[in-house]
């Protein structure tokens, strides 16, 4: 399993690819689109940004998976959004937008997980490496006046 340091190094390299290519490369990994998710740190209150794959959509919602490569601990970004669901999401050629992160219910996960692993077997491999149930997270659009994301601050890389 990749260490936390390895995940951060991969994220830094991925971010550099996007920047150096002027945004023309790096927004897809394999067949999955990549999203930039910004959360508020549960301990620091600082903004943190991470690049994640989005294996499927569920209607208008983006779906991300807190696999951590099969690590026995949840990724920090997941713990952050669990404690504060106000997030921002950037997609290629789109401005960041506030969204609400919601952990899929057991019924939703039962419906979504087979779709995820059907096209992206790596998630099934990750699940087999850990005893924790890997969470599935839905990123939902928010309406004006609804929830606001962690706007107004620059995220920590």
Order of alpha helices (4+ residues) and beta strands (2+ residues): alpha-beta-beta-beta-beta-beta-alpha-beta-beta-alpha-alpha-beta
